[in-house]
Amino acid sequence: KASTYQNGGEIFQIASGNELTIEDLTKELKIIFEKLGYKMKIKFGDKRMGDVLRNFSDTRKANNYLGWQPKNDINKGLKETINSFLSLIDNVK
């Protein structure tokens, strides 16, 4: 459906469709990096005005117009993204 969609200028949310707090995201990243041999220390500072505490993207429009649905959960998506960036770094060395 997405390859045949004819209306330009539309904006679509492409995400997992699940709410995620910044703290949960940070914990997921820490687990992934530590399994890869990197050490991470998480330090949370005081909350500031405008800080994003949680994230949720409604993907229903992408599903309705494009037939798009997320295939990966956040953990798998983070792992694939991190491994992709690390392989790019390795190729530059």
Secondary structure, DSSP 8 states (H G I E B T S, - for coil): -GGG---TT-----S-SS-EEHHHHHHHHHHHHHHTT-----------TT---EE----HHHHHHH-----S-HHHHHHHHHHHHHHHHHHH-
